[in-house]
Amino acid sequence: MKRHHKKAAALMVAAVLGLTSLPYAVMNVQAAGNDKETAAVSSELSNQAIEAAVTALSELGILHGYEDQSMRQQNQVTRAEIAKMVALTFKLQGQAKSTAALTDVDAHAWYYSYASQLVGLDIMQAPDGKFNPNGLVTDAELVQIVAKALKRDVKSVNYWMEKFYSANSNVSRGEAAYLLKTAHEAISSEKARVTSVKALNAITLIVTFDAPLTGTDEAFDKAKADFAFNDGLTLTNMPRLKTGSIATYIVPTSVQKAGASYELSYKGQKAGAFTGSDIKLDMTQPTQVTSDTFEIESLKANGVVDYGYVISAYSGGRGANAFVLDENNQANGTTYQVISSMQARQVTITPEGGQPIVAKYVPFTQSTDGKQEPKFRMPEGQVLTPGVKYTVTSDWANVANSSFVAKAFDALQLTGAEAVSDSSINVTLAQDPGDELFSGRSVTLTAPNGEKLTASYKYQSRKGAVGVFDIQQNGKLTAGTTYTVTPVGNWATAANVLLTAK
């Protein structure tokens, strides 16, 4: 099969892309010459893939041919051209609250409105007002432009470009068309419909739509109403779009009955059927972290990954830990089990010679500080008894080394507190706990007149030893009042911790 190759020589590029009212003028593009940064790079895109993309964009009115009706797919694309192509692909005309003033572009140029719109939307850049319309577009620049225009994560766009991506190489018209065709398919739609559904494991579905969901439809309350199952199965958290996919979602459910026949309805319409999975997640071992809390480890090295590393919404914040799973949930030859949201999950912990106890998941501790170790907490007021052996079991996970002997743990020590606003405070520990040990915790603020307020930890707000706690039930701090801050329960100690409201 013939492969498409970039050209790094001087090329004549169309100045008009789809403006039939203007003549088919052309602009000279500076030759790339022997500059290593624009040297020719082989592309793995087939001619058929490029031609299909060009045809699709032509039919959408995004891309038009030259005077001789050719598309010249190998020509390197300019910033002027890409501005128009992107604006039309994502229907961005008129979306900018204020357009940018471009000092190096004729206001009557065919591409001016597109360029000024995209700069006004911060999708393209024009330092000091200079847009550089004849400049060539690198692969790295195109990633950023498309990610911003689509409002999609960079890692997904990089994945769509992997057949031709090379950071310092310039983009051809054919390659730009290929990416924009893919990105156009990834535009969200409130009319999205399910095309397939299958159980991945006992608590996770993989659901593919014909288009991505809107932000409104992804929200948990809305999704919970839209996703309906038979036989008591429920959605337990919002669906999450897989990194690199067009419209495939990781969907967490309550524990499925192995072998049961389930039907999914979406927005009141039958959407598909699937069989309940008997696959339990492979967890490694439980470890006690406080007097009333333990965590259960899982390892990517064992082929288990937390969904936070493979979903579009989190990819930007996961750094090198984020990666793309293909449609078979594989990456680099490894097939992964995916841990979906732990929201509403629970496990059973049984003391040797005692009765089973239900421990509930501690919110937002599923994958913290780069570890896949969701935490579970004993019922209110109960603690793990030092010296007693406990065994952890679950209807959604297999825990390889399921037992541990409880140890005595010193409570965390509160050393300070300060008001951030009339409804929020910072709470400081004696030392950095190194993990989300604030999660699910609260403090009481007592005024001299006996009035009490409760403040609860704002999930994922911790920075070192300091965490943000929000006043509950619409309570407000009274300016000038000095409050005594004490922990709710035995999770921490506090010796004369005072806070004066601003």
C-alpha positions in Angstrom: 0.0 0.0 0.0 1.3 3.4 -0.9 2.1 5.7 2.0 1.5 9.5 2.1 4.6 11.6 2.6 5.0 15.2 3.8 6.9 17.6 1.6 9.3 20.0 3.0 10.0 21.9 -0.3 8.6 25.2 -1.4 5.0 24.6 -2.4 2.2 26.7 -3.8 -0.7 26.6 -1.4 -4.3 27.6 -2.1 -5.2 31.0 -0.6 -8.9 30.2 -0.9 -10.5 27.2 0.8 -14.1 27.2 -0.2 -14.7 30.9 -1.0 -16.2 30.4 -4.4 -16.9 34.1 -4.8 -13.2 34.9 -4.9 -10.6 33.9 -7.5 -8.4 30.9 -7.0 -5.4 32.9 -6.0 -2.3 31.2 -4.6 0.3 32.3 -2.1 3.9 31.3 -2.1 5.0 29.4 1.0 8.5 29.8 2.2 10.7 26.7 1.3 11.5 24.5 4.2 14.9 23.8 2.6 17.2 21.8 4.8 15.9 23.1 8.1 15.8 20.0 10.4 12.6 21.3 12.1 10.7 21.1 8.9 12.4 18.1 7.3 10.2 15.6 5.5 8.8 12.9 7.8 7.2 9.7 6.6 3.5 9.3 7.4 1.7 6.0 7.9 -1.6 7.4 6.6 -2.7 5.6 3.5 -3.9 7.4 0.4 -7.3 5.9 0.9 -7.6 7.3 4.4 -6.6 10.8 3.2 -8.9 10.7 0.2 -11.8 9.6 2.4 -11.1 12.5 4.8 -10.8 15.0 2.0 -14.1 13.8 0.5 -15.9 14.0 3.8 -14.7 17.6 4.5 -15.6 18.6 0.9 -19.1 17.3 1.4 -19.4 19.3 4.6 -18.3 22.4 2.8 -15.1 22.7 4.8 -12.5 22.0 2.2 -12.6 22.9 -1.5 -10.2 22.2 -4.4 -7.9 24.3 -6.5 -8.5 25.9 -9.8 -7.8 22.6 -11.6 -10.2 20.8 -9.2 -7.3 19.0 -7.5 -7.0 18.9 -3.7 -3.2 18.7 -3.6 -3.3 16.7 -0.3 0.5 16.8 0.0 0.7 20.6 0.1 1.7 21.9 3.5 -1.1 23.8 5.1 -0.8 27.5 6.2 -2.1 29.2 9.3 -4.6 31.1 7.2 -5.9 27.8 5.7 -6.1 26.0 9.0 -7.9 28.9 10.6 -10.7 28.6 8.1 -10.8 24.8 8.2 -11.0 24.8 12.0 -13.6 27.5 12.2 -15.9 25.7 9.7 -15.3 22.3 11.2 -16.4 23.4 14.7 -18.8 26.1 13.6 -17.0 28.8 15.5 -18.0 31.8 13.4 -19.5 34.4 15.7 -18.5 32.6 18.8 -15.8 34.9 20.1 -17.1 37.7 22.4 -14.4 39.9 20.9 -12.3 39.3 17.8 -8.6 40.1 17.7 -7.1 42.9 15.8 -4.4 41.5 13.5 -1.7 43.9 12.5 -0.1 41.8 9.7 -3.4 40.8 7.9 -5.4 42.8 5.4 -8.9 43.2 6.9 -10.3 42.3 3.5 -8.4 39.1 3.2 -10.5 36.0 2.7 -9.2 34.4 5.9 -9.3 37.6 8.1 -12.6 36.8 9.9 -11.6 33.2 10.6 -8.2 34.2 12.0 -9.5 37.0 14.2 -12.2 34.7 15.5 -9.8 31.9 16.4 -7.4 34.3 18.1 -10.3 35.9 19.9 -11.2 32.4 21.2 -7.6 31.7 22.2 -7.6 28.8 19.9 -4.8 30.3 17.8 -2.2 32.8 18.8 -1.1 36.1 17.4 1.7 37.6 19.5 1.6 41.4 19.4 -1.2 41.1 16.8 0.9 39.2 14.3 -1.0 36.2 12.9 1.6 35.2 10.3 -1.0 33.9 7.9 1.6 32.3 5.5 3.3 30.5 8.2 3.2 26.7 8.1 1.5 24.7 10.9 3.4 22.0 12.8 1.9 18.8 14.1 2.4 20.0 17.6 0.6 23.3 16.9 -2.3 21.5 15.3 -2.8 19.3 18.4 -3.2 22.4 20.5 -5.5 24.1 18.0 -7.8 21.1 17.6 -7.9 20.3 21.3 -8.9 23.9 22.2 -11.5 24.1 19.4 -13.1 20.7 20.3 -12.6 21.3 24.0 -11.1 17.8 24.2 -7.9 16.6 25.9 -4.6 16.9 24.2 -3.8 13.2 24.6 -6.8 12.1 22.6 -5.9 14.5 19.8 -2.4 13.2 19.8 -3.7 9.6 19.6 -5.8 10.5 16.5 -2.7 11.9 14.9 -0.3 9.0 15.8 -0.1 7.8 12.2 1.6 11.0 11.1 2.6 12.9 14.2 6.1 14.4 14.6 6.3 17.4 16.8 8.4 19.6 14.6 7.1 18.4 11.2 4.7 20.5 9.2 1.2 19.4 8.5 0.0 18.6 5.0 -3.5 19.4 3.7 -4.3 15.7 3.6 -3.2 15.2 7.2 -5.1 18.2 8.4 -8.2 16.8 6.7 -7.7 13.4 8.3 -7.5 14.9 11.8 -10.4 17.3 11.3 -12.6 14.5 9.9 -12.0 12.5 13.1 -12.4 15.6 15.3 -15.7 16.4 13.6 -17.0 13.0 14.5 -16.1 13.8 18.1 -18.4 16.8 18.4 -20.8 16.2 21.2 -24.5 15.9 20.5 -27.6 16.0 22.7 -29.1 13.5 20.2 -26.4 10.9 20.8 -27.6 7.4 20.7 -26.1 4.1 22.0 -24.6 1.8 19.4 -23.2 -0.9 21.6 -23.1 -1.9 25.3 -21.1 -4.7 27.0 -20.1 -5.6 30.5 -16.4 -5.2 31.1 -16.4 -6.5 34.7 -18.9 -6.9 37.6 -19.2 -3.1 38.1 -18.3 -1.6 34.8 -19.9 -1.3 31.3 -18.4 -0.1 28.1 -21.0 1.9 26.2 -20.4 3.4 22.8 -22.5 6.2 21.3 -22.8 7.5 17.8 -21.5 10.9 19.1 -20.1 12.1 22.4 -22.5 13.2 25.1 -22.9 16.8 26.0 -21.7 18.1 29.4 -25.3 18.3 30.5 -25.9 14.6 29.6 -22.7 13.5 31.3 -23.7 15.1 34.7 -24.5 12.4 37.2 -28.1 13.4 38.1 -29.0 13.7 34.4 -27.2 10.5 33.5 -28.8 8.6 36.3 -32.2 9.5 34.9 -31.2 8.7 31.3 -29.5 5.3 32.0 -32.2 2.8 33.0 -31.6 -0.9 33.6 -33.8 -3.8 34.6 -33.4 -6.2 37.5 -32.4 -3.6 40.0 -29.1 -2.6 38.3 -28.3 1.1 38.7 -25.8 3.7 37.5 -23.5 4.6 40.4 -21.7 7.6 38.9 -21.4 9.6 35.8 -20.2 8.0 32.5 -16.7 9.0 31.6 -15.4 9.3 28.0 -12.3 7.1 27.3 -9.2 9.0 26.3 -8.6 8.6 22.5 -12.1 7.3 21.7 -14.7 9.2 19.7 -17.7 8.3 21.9 -17.0 5.3 24.1 -17.7 5.6 27.8 -16.7 3.8 30.9 -20.0 3.4 32.8 -20.0 2.4 36.5 -22.9 0.3 37.8 -24.0 -1.4 40.9 -22.7 -5.0 41.2 -24.1 -7.1 38.3 -25.5 -10.6 38.8 -23.2 -12.9 36.9 -25.0 -14.4 33.9 -28.1 -12.2 34.3 -29.7 -10.8 31.2 -29.8 -7.0 31.4 -31.4 -4.4 29.1 -30.3 -0.8 28.9 -32.7 2.0 28.0 -31.3 5.4 27.3 -33.5 8.5 27.4 -36.5 6.2 27.4 -35.5 4.3 24.3 -34.2 0.7 24.3 -30.5 0.9 23.7 -29.1 -2.6 24.0 -28.7 -5.8 26.0 -25.8 -7.4 27.8 -25.0 -10.3 30.2 -23.9 -9.6 33.7 -20.2 -10.2 34.2 -18.7 -12.6 36.6 -15.3 -10.9 36.3 -14.1 -9.4 39.6 -11.3 -6.9 39.8 -7.9 -8.2 40.9 -6.8 -6.2 43.9 -3.6 -7.0 45.7 -3.9 -6.4 49.4 -5.5 -4.2 52.1 -3.4 -1.9 54.3 -4.5 0.0 57.4 -3.9 3.8 57.1 -5.6 5.2 60.2 -7.4 3.7 63.3 -10.7 3.5 61.3 -9.6 3.4 57.7 -7.8 1.0 55.3 -7.0 1.0 51.6 -7.0 -1.8 49.0 -4.1 -1.8 46.5 -4.2 -2.6 42.8 -1.3 -2.5 40.4 -1.0 -1.4 36.8 1.9 -3.9 36.7 -0.7 -6.6 37.2 -2.9 -5.3 34.4 -5.3 -3.3 36.5 -5.8 0.4 35.9 -8.0 3.0 37.6 -10.3 4.7 35.2 -8.8 8.0 36.2 -5.8 7.3 34.1 -7.7 6.4 30.9 -10.5 9.0 30.7 -10.5 12.2 28.8 -11.6 14.3 31.7 -8.6 13.5 33.8 -5.8 13.0 31.3 -4.4 16.5 31.6 -3.8 16.2 35.4 -2.4 12.7 35.4 0.9 13.5 33.7 2.9 10.5 32.6 0.4 8.1 34.3 -2.3 8.9 31.7 -2.5 6.7 28.7 -4.9 5.4 26.0 -6.6 2.1 26.0 -7.8 0.9 22.6 -11.2 -0.5 21.8 -10.0 -3.9 23.2 -8.8 -2.2 26.4 -5.2 -2.9 25.4 -2.1 -0.7 25.5 1.4 -1.8 24.5 0.3 -5.4 24.3 -1.3 -5.6 27.7 -5.0 -6.0 28.3 -6.2 -4.1 31.3 -8.9 -4.5 33.8 -10.5 -1.1 34.4 -11.6 0.0 37.9 -14.6 2.3 37.3 -15.8 4.8 39.9 -15.8 3.6 43.5 -18.7 5.9 44.4 -21.1 4.0 46.6 -18.9 0.9 46.8 -18.4 -1.1 49.9 -16.5 -4.1 51.2 -16.9 -6.5 54.1 -14.2 -6.6 56.7 -14.4 -9.4 59.2 -12.4 -9.6 62.5 -11.0 -13.1 63.3 -13.7 -14.8 65.4 -16.0 -11.8 65.0 -19.0 -10.7 62.9 -18.7 -9.1 59.4 -18.6 -5.3 59.2 -19.5 -3.2 56.2 -16.9 -0.6 55.3 -17.8 2.2 52.9 -15.7 3.9 50.3 -14.1 7.2 51.3 -14.9 9.6 48.4 -12.1 10.9 46.2 -9.5 8.5 47.5 -9.7 6.1 44.6 -6.4 7.1 43.0 -4.5 9.7 45.0 -0.8 10.6 45.0 -0.2 8.4 42.0 -1.5 5.2 43.7 -4.4 3.0 42.9 -5.5 2.5 46.5 -9.2 3.3 47.3 -9.8 3.8 51.0 -12.7 2.3 53.0 -13.8 3.4 56.5 -15.4 1.6 59.4 -18.9 2.7 60.5 -19.1 5.9 62.5 -17.6 5.4 65.9 -15.9 2.1 65.2 -12.2 1.5 64.9 -9.9 -1.4 64.1 -8.7 -3.2 67.2 -4.9 -3.4 67.4 -3.6 -7.0 67.3 -6.7 -8.4 65.7 -6.5 -10.0 62.3 -9.1 -8.7 59.7 -10.1 -10.2 56.4 -11.5 -8.1 53.5 -13.9 -9.6 51.0 -16.0 -8.1 48.2 -18.6 -9.0 45.7 -16.8 -6.9 43.0 -13.1 -7.7 43.7 -10.8 -10.5 44.4 -8.3 -9.5 47.0 -5.2 -11.7 46.7 -3.7 -11.2 50.2 -6.9 -10.3 51.9 -5.9 -10.2 55.6 -4.0 -7.8 57.8 -3.4 -7.4 61.5 -4.5 -4.1 62.8 -2.1 -1.7 64.5 -2.4 1.2 66.9 -2.4 4.5 65.0 -1.8 7.9 66.6 -4.5 10.4 65.7 -3.5 13.3 63.3 -2.7 16.5 65.1 -4.4 19.8 64.3 -2.0 22.7 64.9 -3.7 25.7 63.3 -6.7 27.1 61.4 -7.5 30.3 59.6 -10.4 31.8 57.9 -10.3 31.9 54.1 -13.7 33.5 53.8 -16.9 33.6 55.9 -17.8 30.1 54.7 -14.4 28.4 54.3 -11.4 27.8 56.5 -7.9 26.2 56.2 -7.0 23.5 58.7 -3.3 22.7 59.2 -1.8 19.4 60.5 1.4 19.0 62.4 2.9 17.3 59.3 2.0 16.4 55.8 -0.1 13.1 55.9 1.2 12.2 52.5 -2.3 11.1 51.3 -6.0 12.1 51.4 -6.4 11.4 55.1 -8.6 14.5 55.5 -11.2 12.9 53.2 -14.6 12.5 54.9 -13.5 14.4 58.0 -15.1 17.4 59.8 -14.3 19.9 62.5 -16.5 21.9 64.9 -16.0 25.6 65.4 -17.3 26.9 68.7 -17.9 30.6 69.4 -17.5 32.1 72.9 -21.3 32.3 73.2 -21.6 28.5 72.6 -22.7 28.8 68.9 -21.3 25.9 66.9 -20.6 25.5 63.2 -19.5 22.4 61.4 -16.9 22.5 58.6 -16.2 19.5 56.3 -13.2 18.8 54.2 -13.4 20.0 50.6 -12.4 16.9 48.6 -9.0 17.1 46.8 -8.2 20.5 48.3 -5.2 19.4 50.4 -1.8 21.0 49.7 0.7 19.3 52.0 -0.4 19.6 55.6 -3.2 22.1 54.8 -6.7 21.3 53.7 -9.8 23.4 53.0 -12.9 22.9 55.1 -16.3 24.4 54.1 -18.9 25.5 56.6 -22.0 23.3 56.3 -25.7 24.1 56.2 -25.2 27.6 54.8 -23.5 28.6 58.0 -21.3 31.7 58.1 -18.4 32.9 60.3 -19.1 36.0 62.3 -16.5 38.7 61.6 -14.3 39.4 64.6 -15.3 36.3 66.5 -12.7 33.9 67.7 -13.7 30.2 67.4 -12.2 27.1 69.0 -11.6 24.4 66.4 -11.9 20.8 67.4 -12.2 17.5 65.3 -15.5 15.7 65.0 -14.7 12.2 66.2 -11.3 10.8 67.1 -9.6 11.2 63.7 -7.4 14.0 65.1 -6.5 15.9 68.2 -6.3 19.6 68.7 -4.8 21.6 71.6 -6.2 25.1 71.8 -6.6 25.7 68.1 -8.2 29.1 67.6 -9.5 30.9 64.5 -10.6 34.5 64.3 -13.0 35.3 61.6 -12.2 38.2 59.3 
